[in-house]
Amino acid sequence: MKTTISSSRLKRVLKIVVINVALLTLLLELGSSAAYLVHTGEFFYRRQPRTTHLVGLALPGQRGTNVNDNVLFQIHPYFGYAQKPTLDFRFPYSTVVHHPNNWGFDSEHDYPFKRQNEKQFIIGIFGGSVAHSVAMFELEHHHLTRILQQLPYLKDKEIIILSFTVGAYKQPQQLLILNYFLSLGQELDLVINIDGFNDIALSYLNHQNGIDISMPNYLVIMPLVDLANKNLTTEEMGLAAEISNDKLKLSSADEGLKSCRLASSYVLRWLHLRLLTRKYNRDVQRFNALIQAKVRDDSSSLVRIYGKNSALSEAAVLEGIASMWATSSLLMKAGLDSKNSLYFHVLQPNQYHQTGRRFGEAEQKIAFGGSSAYREGVIRGYPVLLSKTPLLRAANENFFDATRIFDQTPEAVYSDNCCHYNQAGNQLFAEYIAKSIVEVLAKQPGFAAASRR
């Protein structure tokens, strides 16, 4: 009798356990499916095979980590360096993942893009990471397109956005890239060049580190040169080995992620992959920091190739940077004029260039928190850039000084202590650029009508 009671009770307990486990599993699956939907914008069981890979590796606010990459860039024979064509990107506030094209630029099209019909109006965006943010924000939200299509000529046009932007690019890289792709037959109806910050801040750092101001950003190019020359210390080699081990773990975790059939399994594996990716990124950042901190003398291959700055006064350096920036822009305009293409040049806002903007306490910590290597160059250099405004406008360049566009905005717009904007900032900047262009084009009879040519 006792055995019967014990057995019956055991069955009831097991039944309760099974039911609870089933309910817990169901809730976990439903919760995981909901989390996947919120994070990606699509249902887990209807996902595309590639999406699984991208969601696992493209972390918010940075490049996705490809298991074959230690660094984001590679040496380019013409541009100094280029983004590796294997790395994906998305903003921290979006679920859209942007993929590099055949040249490593984040774009929906390979380059050169060939016009497919007369309805297409091709816009190229040039510059560094801020320009990249504008281009990617446009591909997601289409603020620029909607505002431009208020013009009668563009109302029925299919506006194609092509990004020629890469982080830390500065003049004359934009000029070189534009001429390179024009030589390959790239058609451009309108070009937007967004720059200023990189040109002054990074060129100023180049000079301080003995690299000519016209050369690519030394913080990017020097590690690439050292890697190419295998000029690594014991500590750097050890960290490189750790990075290789990280990559093996990432590769294994990624393969497991792609094979998941349950949303709950996917989410758990995805969280694990995020942890692995964060460690990988930390190791890569440490690796780059070690290389960038190395003491370099006149034997550096970069100095031998690129030349070392002669002794110049600070005033002469800043004037040289500003003149190079303005001249490069005017040459971009001249090249596009020869193609009957339109050119617009935008000087980007930056927190270190003082205007009438008032920063709230929270934004103050974001925009000015910690030390910044760029602060000094911007404070001293932006006024010198702005002194070139009469020169640019005398040449009939469509130049927009956007440095004050955030002055009347109470909400936070900066996302770091460098130069980048959050979602609100990117939207305001994109709308300013679009409205400024429309204001210029609306005065041209061709754009006020249904046909320009």
N, C-alpha and C positions, 0 to 999 in steps of 0.2 A: 504493500500500500504506500509506504513512504517512497519507494522507488518510483511508483506511478505519479505521485504528487510532485516529486522532484523533477521528473521528466516533463510533466505538464508545465510546471513553472519555468523550466529551462526553455521550453518551446516558446512560451509567451515572451520571455526575455529576448530570445533570439529574434522573434518576430518584430518586437519593438525596435531592436537594434537595426534589423534589416530595413524597416520602414524609415527610421531616422536617417540611416546612411543614404537611402534612396532619395529622401527629401533633400538632404544636404547636398547630394550630388546634383540633383535637379536645380536647386537654388544656385549652386556654384556655377553650373553650366549657363543658367539664365543670366546670372550676374556677369559672367565672363563675356557672353554674347553682347550684353548691353555695353560693357566697357569697350569691346572691340568696335561696336557701332559708333560710340561717342568719339573714340580715338581716330577712327579711319573714315567714318561716314558711309560705311557699307556693311552689309550683313555678313557675318563670318562664313556661313555656309554657301554664300554666293560670291565669295571673294575671288579675285583673279589670282592665279598662281604667283605672279611676280609681286603682288602687293604684300603677300606674306613675308617675302624676303625684305622688302623695303621697310615695312613697319617695324620689323625687328632691328634693323640697322640704322635707320635714319632718325637719330635722336633730336629732340627739340632744339632749335636754335643753332644747329651746327651741321657740318657735312656728315653724311652717313659714313660709317667706317667700313671700308672694303678690306677684306682679310688679306689682300695682296699689297696693301699700302701702309708705309710707315709715315709718310708725309703727304701733305695735300697738293704739293706742286712738283713739277719736274722742269728741268732746264729746257728752254725753247731757243732755237738758233736765231730767231728774229725778235721775239718779244721779251727776252731775258728769262722769263719763266712762264709757265702756263699751268692751269689746273689739270690735275690728272683726270682723264676721261672716264674714270670708274667710280666717281664719288657723287652721291646724291645729296640733296639739300632740302630742308623745309624749315619754316619759321616756327618758333615756339608756340605761336597762337594759331597755327593752321594745321590742317591734315593733308595738305597737298604736298607731294614729294616731287621735286624738280630733278630731271635727269640730264646729265651732260650729253652733248651731241658729239659728232665726229671730231670736233676740235677742242672739246673739253669745256665749251661754254654751255651754261644751262639754257636749253632752248628746246622747243617742240620740233625744230627743224634742223636738218644738217646744213652745213655751209659749204659753198655758197648756195643760198636759197634762190631758186629760179622762180620768177613771177609766172604764175600759172594762168592768169587771165587779167584783163584790164581793170577788173573790179578791185584788185588787190593794191593796197597802199602800204608800202614797206617802211617801217620805222626801226632804225638801229639805235640802241642805247649803249653808250660808252662810258667807262670810268672804273672806279674801284668797288669796294664792298657796299658803299651807300648807293651807288648807281645800280649795283646788282640787286639790292633790296628793292629799289624802285621798279626794276624790270620784273622781278619775281612777283612783287605785290601786284603789278599790272596784270600779269598772267593769271593771277588768282581772282582779282576783283574788278578789273577792267574800268577803273575810274578814268584813266587817260583816254581810253577808247570812247567811252560814253560822252565825255566832254568834247572831244574832237569832232565827234559825229554830229554836234550841234551846227557845224559849218555845212552849208548846203552841198558843197562839193564832196564832202566826206560822208554825208548822210547815208548813202547806200554802198559805201566802200567796205571791203573786208580788210580791216587793219591788222597787219601782221607785225608782231613785236619780235625783234631779234636782239638778243642780249650779247654784247661783246665785252662784258664786264667780268673782272676777276678781282678778288680782294687784293688790296695794296698796289694796284696799278696806279701809275701817275705819269704825267707827261715826261718824255714824249712817247710813252707806250701807246696811249690812245691814238696818236697820230700815226705811229708805225702800223698798228693793227688796222686802222681804217684804210691806209694806203695798200696794205697787203691784200686785204679782201677786195678792195676795188680792182686791184690787179688781177684777181682771180675771177672777176666778172660779177661780183656781188652788186645787185641793184639796191639802191636806197633812195626812197623818196624824201625822207626826212631823218635827220640825225639829232639826237639829244646827247650832249656831252655833259655829265654831271661830275664836277671835280672841285679842286681847291684845297680841301683838307689834306689829302695824301700828298699833293704837290708841294705844299709848304712844310707839313710836319715830317714827312718821310725824307724829303730832300735835305731838310735841316739836320735830321739824324744822320743821313749819309755823310754830310760834311763833318759832323762831330766825330765820326768814326773813320775819317780819312778816305772816304769813297766819294768820287765825283758826284755832284748833285744831279747830273743828267742820267746817272745809272739807276737801274731798278733798286727797289728797297733792299738795303743790305740785310735786314732782318730775315728776309726770305731767301735772297740769292746766296748769302754766305753759307748757310747750312747745306744748300744743294751742292755748292762747289766742294765743300769739305767731304760730303758724302761721295761725290764723284771721284774725289782723289783718295778716298779711303783714309782720310786724315783723322783717325779716331783714337782717343785715349783708351786706357784699360777700362775705366769706368763707363765710357760711352759704349765700348764693345759689349760689356756686361749687360747694359741696359738694352742694347740692340738684340741680344740673345733673349732677354726677357720679353721683348716685343714680339719676337718670332714665336715664342711659346704662347703668348697671348693670342696670336693669330691662329695658331692651331686650335686652341680652345674655342675661339670665335667661329671658326669654320665648322667644327663639330656641332656647336650649339645651333648654328644657323641651319645646318642640314636637318637637325632634329626639329627645328621650328617649322620648316617647310613641309615636314611629313605629318604634322599634327592634324587629326581629324575631329577633335573635340575642342570647343572654344576654351574650356577650362584648362586643358592641357596646353593649348597655345599660349594663354595668358601667363601661366606659370613659367613656361619656357622663355617667353618674351621678357619677363621680369629678370630671369636669370641672365639672359643675353644682354639686357641693359646694364646689369652689374658688371659683366665681363667687358662690355664696350666702354664703360666709364673707366675701368682700370686700364684698358688699352689706351684710351685718350690721355689719361694721366701720365702713363709711361712715355707716350709720344711727346707730350708737352715737356716732360722732364728731359727727354733726349734732345729736343730742339733747344731748350734753355741752356743745356750744357754746351752745345755747339756755339750758340750765340754769345755765351759768356767767355769764350776762349780769347785769350790775348793773341791778337794778330799783328804781325810786324810786316816789314816791307817784302818779306819772302812770300806773303800770301798770294796764292794764284790769282785771286780776284783783283788784288791791287796791281799785279803784273799785267793782267789783261785789261783792266778798266782804267788804270792810272790813279794816282793819288792826288787829292786836292792840294793846290798850292796854298801858301799862307794868304788868306784874305781876311779883311775886316768883316765883322758881322753884317754891317750895312751892305757891303759889297756882295756877300753871300745871299742875303735876302733879296737884294735887287736882281741878282743873277737868276735866282729861282723864279721870281715873279716874271722876269723878262722871258725866260724859257717857257713858262706856263702860257703867257699871252701869245708868244710867237707860235707855239705849237697849235694853239687854238685857231689862230688866223690862218695857218697852213691847212688845217682841217677844213676851214671854211672855203679856202681857195680851191682845194681839191674837189669839194662838193659843188661849188659854183660851176666848175668845168663840166660837171655831170648834170647840171640843172636841178640839183637837189638842195633841199633846205637844211640849214644848220642853226641849232639853238644851243646856247652854252649857259649852264647854270652853276653858280657858285653856291655850294651847299652850306647850310647852317651848321654851326658847331658851338658847343657850350662854352668853350674857352675863349671864343671871340665875344667880348662883352657887348651886349645890346641892351634893349630895355626889358628883356625877359626877366620875370620873377620866378624863381624856382621854389616849389613847395618843399617842405621838409623831407618827404619821402623821395622826391626826385633829386633833391640835393645830394642825398646819400648815394644814389645811383650814378648820377652824372659826374660827381666830383669825388666819389669815394675812392680812397687809396691813392697811390702815386700814379702819375701818368707821364710816360716818356714824350707824349705829344703836346702837352700843355704849353711848354715854352715856345716851341716853333709856331703854334697857332697864335698865341698872344702877340708875338713879335712880327709874325709874317702876314697875317690876314690883312692888316692895314696896307701893307705893301702890295698885296694882290689887288686890293680895291683901288689902289692908285693907278692901276692899269685900265680902269674902266673907260676913261676918255679915249685911250688908244684903241680899245676894242670897238667902241661905238663909232669912232671916227672912220673905222673901216667898214661900217654898216653891219657889224656883227650883232646878231640878236642875243645880247648878253643880259642875263637876269641875275641880279644880286638877291639871293634868297636868304641872306643871313638874318633877317628880321621877321621872317614869316611866322615864328612861334611866339613873338612878343605878346600878342593879345590872347594867347591860349592858356587858360588856367590849369588844364589837366597835364599830366606828365607826358612827355614826348620822347625822352631819351631812354635808351635801354642799357647803356653801359657808360663807363667813364672814358670812352674813346671818342665815338663819333656817330654811333648808330641810333636808330629810332625804333620805338615800339610800334604797335599797330596804328595807334592814333597819329603818331608822328609821320609814319609812312603815308598814311591817307592824306594828311594835310599837305605834305610835300608833293605828292602825286597830283593833287588837285591844283596846287599853286602852279606847278609846271604846265599842266594842261591848260588852265585858264590863261596863263601868260602867252602860251603859243597861240591859242584861239584869238586873243586880243590882237596879236600881230597879224595873223592870217586873215582875220575879218576885214582888215583894211586893204587887202589885196583883192581886186575885182574877180580874179579867177576863182578864189575860194568862196566868194559870196554868191557864186552862181553854181549851177549843177555840173558844170564841166570847166576844167582849168586849161586844157590844151586843145 
